């Protein structure tokens, strides 16, 4: 008599392939500071976390539409680098906190 195939146990950790520099926040939100400058994240390093346009100008609430900011090459590159395990200077404080936990 044929037996149904046994279900193989998968003991691998599903998080083992996640970059140690990965952060979900740049994939789901933006932040701003008190002067209206868009920032990558509210936890990121002040002064090093502004989102810039193709000319390197800091993007601001009163000058740029959120959709335009979200789709900038700069912000897309940040997301790619986080996935590819390339740390970001704006996130050094965040990663230091993670290492202490």
C-alpha positions in Angstrom: 0.0 0.0 0.0 1.3 3.5 -0.9 1.7 5.9 1.9 1.3 9.6 1.5 4.6 11.5 1.4 5.9 12.6 4.8 5.9 16.3 5.4 9.5 17.4 5.7 10.4 19.4 8.7 12.0 22.7 7.9 14.1 23.7 10.9 15.7 26.6 9.3 15.2 30.0 10.8 13.2 32.2 8.3 15.1 35.3 9.4 18.5 33.9 8.7 18.5 35.4 5.2 17.5 38.9 6.4 20.2 41.5 6.1 21.5 42.7 9.5 21.0 46.2 8.3 17.4 45.7 7.2 14.8 48.0 8.5 11.1 47.9 7.5 10.5 51.6 8.3 11.7 53.1 5.0 9.3 50.7 3.2 6.3 52.0 5.0 6.7 55.6 6.3 8.4 58.9 6.0 9.2 61.4 8.7 9.7 65.1 8.9 11.4 67.4 11.3 10.1 70.6 12.8 11.3 72.7 9.8 9.3 70.5 7.4 12.3 68.6 5.9 11.5 65.1 4.9 13.6 62.5 6.8 14.2 58.8 6.2 13.0 57.9 9.7 12.2 59.4 13.0 14.9 57.2 14.6 17.6 58.1 12.2 20.7 60.3 12.8 19.7 64.0 12.9 21.4 66.0 10.2 22.3 63.0 8.1 18.8 61.7 7.4 17.2 64.1 4.9 15.7 62.9 1.7 17.1 64.8 -1.3 16.0 65.3 -4.9 18.1 64.4 -8.0 20.0 67.7 -7.6 20.9 67.0 -3.9 18.4 69.5 -2.5 16.7 68.6 0.7 13.0 68.0 0.1 10.4 69.9 2.2 6.7 69.5 3.0 5.8 72.9 1.6 7.7 72.3 -1.6 7.3 68.6 -2.5 4.4 66.2 -2.8 4.8 63.1 -0.5 4.4 60.8 -3.5 7.3 62.5 -5.3 9.4 62.2 -2.2 8.5 58.5 -1.8 9.5 57.7 -5.3 12.8 59.6 -5.5 15.8 57.7 -6.7 17.5 58.6 -3.4 14.8 56.9 -1.3 14.6 53.9 -3.6 18.4 53.5 -3.3 18.2 53.6 0.4 15.6 50.8 0.4 17.7 48.7 -2.0 20.8 49.1 0.1 19.0 48.1 3.3 17.9 44.9 1.6 21.4 44.3 0.3 23.1 44.6 3.7 24.7 47.9 3.1 24.5 50.0 6.2 23.5 53.6 6.1 25.2 56.5 7.8 21.8 58.0 8.8 21.0 54.8 10.7 24.2 54.3 12.7 22.4 55.1 16.0 19.6 52.7 15.2 22.1 49.9 14.5 24.1 50.6 17.6 20.8 50.4 19.7 20.0 47.1 18.0 23.4 45.7 18.9 22.9 46.6 22.6 19.6 44.7 22.8 
